[in-house]
Amino acid sequence: VLIYDRFGQDIISPLLSVKELRDMGITLHLLLHSDRDPIPDVPAVYFVMPTEENIDRMCQDLRNQLYESYYLNFISAISRSKLEDIANAALAASAVTQVAKVRDFGKINQTKGTC
């Protein structure tokens, strides 16, 4: 499952077709703030900006244990306090082991000198 916000959608849409997403194993793609039902036996890949609203929703997903595992990909740099919010939500939901990866693309871009 691929979960993105409007920024993520704007990045992904011109680059990858639905067929290409399916070829990569992504059978379902949803907006972060849409109503989503639990799918407890699949991993979820998030591609979002680290806004307060998005972090709150991701923490809600962890608390509700919507997915088997969580791969959190942030489009821009995420603050330590927001990372701590995610960690606290994962701890409270006993979902720490389900958070498989956290990636911050903002820092990657900064080190390469690109936007």
C-alpha positions in Angstrom: 0.0 0.0 0.0 1.3 3.4 -0.9 0.1 6.3 1.2 0.8 9.9 0.2 -0.3 13.4 0.8 -1.0 16.0 -1.9 2.7 16.9 -2.2 3.7 13.3 -2.6 0.9 12.8 -5.1 2.2 15.8 -7.1 5.7 14.2 -7.2 4.6 10.6 -7.9 1.9 11.3 -10.5 4.0 12.6 -13.4 6.8 10.1 -12.7 4.9 6.8 -12.3 1.8 5.3 -13.9 -0.6 3.0 -12.1 0.9 0.1 -14.2 4.4 1.0 -13.1 3.2 1.1 -9.4 1.6 -2.3 -9.8 4.8 -3.6 -11.4 6.6 -2.5 -8.2 4.1 -4.4 -6.1 2.0 -1.5 -5.1 -1.6 -2.6 -5.5 -3.3 0.2 -3.6 -2.5 3.9 -3.4 -4.4 6.2 -1.1 -4.3 9.8 0.2 -3.1 10.0 3.8 -6.2 11.9 5.0 -8.8 9.8 3.2 -10.9 7.3 5.1 -8.9 4.1 5.1 -9.8 0.7 6.5 -7.2 -1.5 8.3 -5.3 -4.0 6.1 -3.3 -5.7 8.8 -1.4 -8.1 6.6 0.3 -5.7 4.2 3.2 -3.2 4.5 2.5 0.5 4.1 4.9 2.9 2.4 4.3 6.5 3.3 5.5 9.4 1.1 4.6 12.7 2.8 5.7 16.1 3.9 6.4 16.1 7.7 3.7 18.6 8.6 2.0 18.5 12.0 -1.3 17.4 10.4 0.4 14.5 8.5 2.4 13.4 11.6 -0.8 13.3 13.7 -2.5 11.2 11.1 0.5 8.8 10.8 0.5 8.5 14.6 -3.3 7.7 14.5 -2.5 5.0 11.9 0.0 3.5 14.3 -2.4 3.6 17.2 -5.1 1.9 15.0 -2.6 -0.6 13.7 -3.8 -0.2 10.2 -0.9 -2.1 8.5 1.6 -4.9 9.1 4.6 -2.6 8.8 5.4 1.1 8.2 8.0 2.6 5.9 8.0 6.3 6.6 9.4 8.5 3.8 9.5 12.2 4.3 9.8 14.5 1.3 11.6 17.2 3.3 13.6 17.3 6.6 11.7 16.2 9.7 12.4 17.8 13.1 13.5 15.7 16.0 10.4 16.6 18.0 8.2 15.2 15.2 10.3 12.0 15.1 9.8 11.8 18.8 6.0 12.1 18.4 6.1 9.2 16.0 8.3 7.2 18.3 5.9 7.9 21.3 2.9 6.9 19.2 4.6 3.6 18.2 5.5 2.9 21.8 2.0 3.6 23.1 0.6 1.3 20.4 3.2 -1.4 21.0 4.1 -1.0 17.3 7.8 -0.1 17.5 8.8 -3.3 15.7 6.3 -2.5 12.9 8.1 0.7 12.0 10.5 -0.8 9.5 12.2 2.3 8.1 12.2 6.1 8.5 13.8 8.0 5.6 14.2 11.8 5.4 14.8 12.9 1.8 15.3 16.5 2.8 18.7 15.8 4.3 19.7 13.7 1.3 18.9 16.6 -1.0 20.8 19.0 1.2 23.9 16.9 1.2 23.9 16.6 -2.6 23.4 20.3 -3.0 20.1 20.0 -4.9 16.5 21.1 -4.2 
